[in-house]
Amino acid sequence: GRRSADRCRVDGMAANAEAAGMAALKSADQDRYLATLYAPAEKREALATLYLFNAEIAAIRDRVRDPMPGEIRIQWWRDALGAGVDGAAGHPLAEALVRVIEEYRLPVAAFDRYLEARIFDLYDDPMPSRTDLEGYCGETASAIVQLAALILDPAAAPRFASAAGHAGCALAIAGILRLLPLHRARGQCFVPADILAAAGTNRDDFIHGTRLESARRAVEAMVALGRDHFVRFETEAKGMPPGLRPAFLPAALSAPYFDRITAKSFDPLSQNADISVIRRHWTLLRRTLRGWGPAEVSL
């Protein structure tokens, strides 16, 4: 009786922790929250922890006035994850992430590269080129996709590393375009300098809203780049095991976001692009059931 009661208590605490993590993720990152609902129940807490870590780091820019405190926070995370259980002690999210890293044998080096890349967010430096942008996306959004894949299916995940790379680029570019009004208000520009130049504008003009036609051409070029990565992702994702699909579901929302951003009635320079919850659910459900590529089955 007592042993059963203790077991029930432990199970109840675990269920409460999972519910709290999912609630926090729903508030911080609704797209990844919805995607997590399509993952196996026993993997959701681990995925939510990974995604909450991503949201925590992404939010640092909004929580500090100057870059240096932000760099200190990022360095704390690098030290904590590098030190393991002892380094994370006293920080609930860091403790949970260390447990996930250890349980699923996730590469700590990927987190270190992720955190290094995120330092760029803290400054208003220009993104020099398309290649630099793709590198940034690869170390951030693509890394999160690949780490989620390792949680879901560590045996199959390595075969789809290239798919994760392109999925992350599509996902990150859609995110950049969705947040253009916020970035411009900050004096920040993730659109690469070579894309801006080809469109007939530059970083300062893009931020301050001069040469609007050129700015719109730059947005169109970014959408084209994002769509290209999405198509390449779909090609690489052919034959993906169903159990791996939830890791890639957030990237599936890139296509409808690109559609919204390019709609004639929409101005991405001044409006935050969004799509309905119904469309999000339908997109995620469809990809959960069908996957990607010509082997799709009709619903």
VENQUI-V395844 format. One record per pair of residues at least 4 apart in sequence whose C-alpha atoms are under 6 Angstrom apart, sorted by the first residue. I is the first residue (numbers start at 1). J is the second residue. D is the distance in Angstrom with one decimal. If there is no record, write none. Layout:
i-><I;I>
j-><J;J>
d-><D;D>
This chain:
i-><8;18;25;25;25;26;26;32;35;36;39;44;46;48;52;61;67;76;78;78;80;80;83;84;88;88;91;99;100;101;101;104;114;114;124;127;127;128;128;129;129;129;130;134;137;137;138;138;139;141;141;142;142;142;145;145;146;148;149;149;149;149;150;150;152;153;153;163;163;163;163;164;166;166;167;167;168;169;170;170;170;171;171;173;174;178;178;180;180;181;181;183;184;184;196;196;196;197;197;199;199;199;200;201;205;205;206;229;233;234;237;238;238;261;267;281;282;284;286;287;290;290>
j-><12;45;29;33;52;30;33;250;249;44;246;48;100;52;56;122;122;80;82;112;87;88;87;98;94;95;95;103;104;105;106;151;139;140;188;190;192;192;193;192;193;194;192;138;141;169;142;165;143;168;172;164;165;168;164;247;164;247;153;157;244;247;154;157;244;157;244;167;233;236;237;168;229;233;233;251;172;173;226;229;230;251;254;226;254;272;273;184;269;269;270;188;188;207;201;202;218;201;202;214;217;218;214;214;209;210;215;233;237;292;292;292;293;268;271;285;286;288;290;291;296;297>
d-><6.0;5.3;5.5;5.7;5.9;4.8;5.2;5.8;5.7;6.0;5.5;5.9;5.9;5.9;6.0;5.5;5.2;6.0;6.0;5.9;4.1;5.0;4.8;6.0;5.1;5.1;6.0;5.9;5.9;5.4;4.8;5.9;5.1;5.1;4.9;5.6;4.7;5.4;5.1;4.7;5.6;5.3;5.6;6.0;5.4;5.2;4.7;5.8;5.5;4.6;6.0;5.5;4.9;3.7;5.7;5.7;5.6;5.2;5.9;5.3;6.0;5.2;4.3;5.5;5.9;5.8;6.0;5.9;4.8;5.0;5.7;5.9;5.0;5.0;5.4;5.5;5.9;6.0;4.6;5.4;5.4;4.9;5.6;5.7;5.7;5.3;4.8;5.9;5.8;5.6;5.1;4.9;5.5;4.9;5.2;5.3;5.6;5.3;5.9;5.3;5.5;5.3;5.4;5.7;5.9;5.0;5.7;6.0;6.0;5.7;6.0;5.6;4.8;5.9;5.8;5.9;5.9;6.0;5.9;4.7;5.0;6.0>
